[in-house]
């Protein structure tokens, strides 16, 4: 059974896994893991499996959205050992379930996961994201909502700052949020940075 720790910069399990993440250049997002400042996160959750740090994922706002909203699974990372033995997806949905099971602990009305467009192809990325959302709903048992719009996830008005989102909104707050979103066609007209 997995254990979950709320990490600080001094947490040994965080330090061990973060060092692995910094050295892991086997994926296209490796640069995202070079300078994670835990002081900018509301929470950093480390998953321990079989006594080893298996993954980390942050709960993050840092002034990007209304204060009652946070992105989770931010800078999510799975230890390559667990990825290589085929446990990556299981760890992912267990992490999502843990975060949602402990919804009240995070003091937020709305939590969401975002994913950017890959290979500059919004349509294919949307189809993959929709499949991911259905997978999460099936495996966590939570009623998550999503659509095919791209939501602004950083301050710039560029392609990288708009991402697909899946929302956990148990009290019906999302429809009142003022988070800019655009269609896939509008996204295509933006420039990359």
C-alpha positions in Angstrom: 0.0 0.0 0.0 1.3 3.4 -0.9 2.1 6.0 1.7 2.0 9.7 1.1 4.2 12.5 2.6 3.7 16.2 2.5 7.3 17.2 1.7 9.4 20.1 2.6 12.8 20.9 1.1 14.4 18.9 4.0 12.3 15.8 3.6 14.8 13.0 2.7 12.4 11.2 0.4 11.8 14.4 -1.6 15.5 15.1 -1.8 16.2 11.6 -3.1 13.5 11.5 -5.7 14.1 15.1 -6.8 17.8 14.3 -7.4 16.7 11.4 -9.6 14.2 13.7 -11.5 16.9 16.3 -12.1 19.2 13.7 -13.6 16.5 12.0 -15.7 16.7 13.3 -19.2 14.9 10.4 -20.8 11.8 12.5 -21.6 11.0 15.7 -23.4 9.9 17.6 -20.2 13.2 17.1 -18.3 13.8 20.8 -18.1 10.7 21.3 -16.0 12.4 19.4 -13.2 15.6 21.3 -12.9 14.6 24.1 -10.6 11.5 23.2 -8.5 11.2 25.7 -5.7 9.0 24.1 -3.0 8.3 27.6 -1.5 6.1 28.3 -4.6 3.9 25.2 -3.9 1.0 25.0 -1.6 1.9 21.3 -1.1 4.3 18.8 -2.5 3.2 15.2 -2.1 5.7 12.3 -2.3 4.4 8.8 -2.8 6.3 6.0 -1.1 5.9 2.5 -2.5 7.7 -0.6 -1.1 9.8 1.8 1.0 11.1 3.8 -2.0 10.1 7.3 -3.2 7.9 6.4 -6.2 6.5 9.8 -7.3 5.9 13.4 -6.5 3.3 15.9 -7.5 2.5 19.4 -6.4 -0.6 21.4 -5.5 0.0 24.8 -7.0 -1.6 28.2 -7.5 1.1 30.9 -7.0 -1.3 33.6 -8.0 -2.2 32.2 -11.4 -5.9 31.5 -10.6 -8.4 32.6 -8.1 -7.3 31.7 -4.6 -9.9 29.0 -4.2 -8.5 27.1 -7.2 -5.3 25.0 -7.6 -3.7 22.8 -10.1 -2.7 19.4 -8.8 -0.4 16.8 -10.3 1.8 19.9 -11.1 5.3 18.8 -12.1 4.1 15.2 -11.5 7.1 12.8 -11.7 7.3 9.1 -11.4 10.6 7.3 -10.4 11.9 5.6 -13.6 12.2 2.4 -11.7 8.5 2.2 -11.2 7.8 3.4 -14.7 10.1 0.7 -16.1 8.3 -2.1 -14.2 4.9 -0.9 -15.6 3.5 0.8 -12.5 3.4 4.4 -13.8 -0.3 4.5 -14.7 -1.3 2.8 -11.4 0.8 5.3 -9.4 -0.8 8.2 -11.4 -4.4 7.3 -10.7 -3.6 6.4 -7.1 -2.0 9.9 -6.7 -5.1 11.5 -8.2 -7.4 9.5 -6.0 -5.3 10.3 -2.9 -5.5 14.1 -3.7 -9.3 14.0 -4.2 -9.9 11.7 -1.2 -8.2 14.4 0.8 -9.9 17.3 -0.9 -10.8 19.1 2.4 -7.1 19.2 3.4 -6.1 21.4 0.5 -8.7 24.2 1.4 -9.7 24.7 -2.2 -13.1 24.7 -4.0 -11.8 23.5 -7.3 -8.8 21.3 -8.2 -7.7 20.6 -11.8 -5.0 18.8 -13.8 -3.8 20.4 -17.0 -1.9 19.1 -20.0 -0.4 21.1 -22.8 -0.7 20.4 -26.5 1.9 18.0 -27.8 3.6 18.2 -31.2 1.7 21.4 -32.1 -1.4 19.3 -32.8 -4.4 20.4 -30.7 -6.8 17.8 -32.2 -4.7 14.7 -31.5 -3.7 16.1 -28.1 -7.4 16.6 -27.2 -8.2 13.0 -28.1 -5.4 11.7 -26.0 -6.4 14.0 -23.1 -10.0 12.9 -23.4 -8.9 9.2 -23.1 -6.8 10.2 -20.1 -9.8 11.8 -18.4 -12.0 8.8 -19.0 -9.2 6.6 -17.5 -9.0 8.8 -14.4 -12.8 8.8 -13.9 -13.0 5.0 -14.3 -10.0 4.3 -12.0 -10.6 6.9 -9.3 -14.4 6.7 -9.1 -14.6 10.5 -9.1 -16.9 12.7 -11.2 -14.4 14.8 -13.1 -15.5 17.3 -15.7 -13.6 18.3 -18.8 -14.2 19.9 -22.2 -12.2 20.5 -25.4 -11.3 24.1 -24.6 -7.8 25.2 -23.6 -7.5 27.2 -20.4 -4.9 29.8 -19.6 -2.3 28.3 -17.2 0.2 31.1 -17.1 0.3 34.8 -17.7 1.5 34.9 -21.3 -0.9 34.7 -24.2 1.0 32.1 -26.1 0.5 28.5 -27.1 2.3 27.0 -24.2 0.2 28.9 -21.7 -3.1 27.3 -22.8 -3.8 23.7 -21.8 -6.6 21.2 -21.6 -8.0 20.8 -18.1 -9.9 18.2 -16.1 -11.7 19.6 -13.1 -12.8 18.4 -9.7 -15.6 20.8 -8.7 -17.7 19.1 -6.0 -19.6 22.3 -5.1 -20.2 23.7 -8.5 -17.8 26.7 -8.5 -16.1 26.3 -11.9 -18.8 28.0 -13.9 -18.3 31.2 -11.9 -14.5 31.3 -12.3 -12.9 33.8 -14.6 -10.2 31.6 -16.1 -9.7 32.5 -19.8 -10.2 29.8 -22.3 -10.0 29.4 -26.0 -11.1 26.9 -28.7 -8.6 24.6 -30.5 -9.0 26.8 -33.6 -8.2 30.0 -31.6 -5.2 28.2 -30.0 -3.8 27.4 -33.5 -3.6 31.1 -34.2 -1.4 31.8 -31.2 2.4 31.9 -31.4 4.8 29.6 -29.5 7.4 31.0 -27.1 
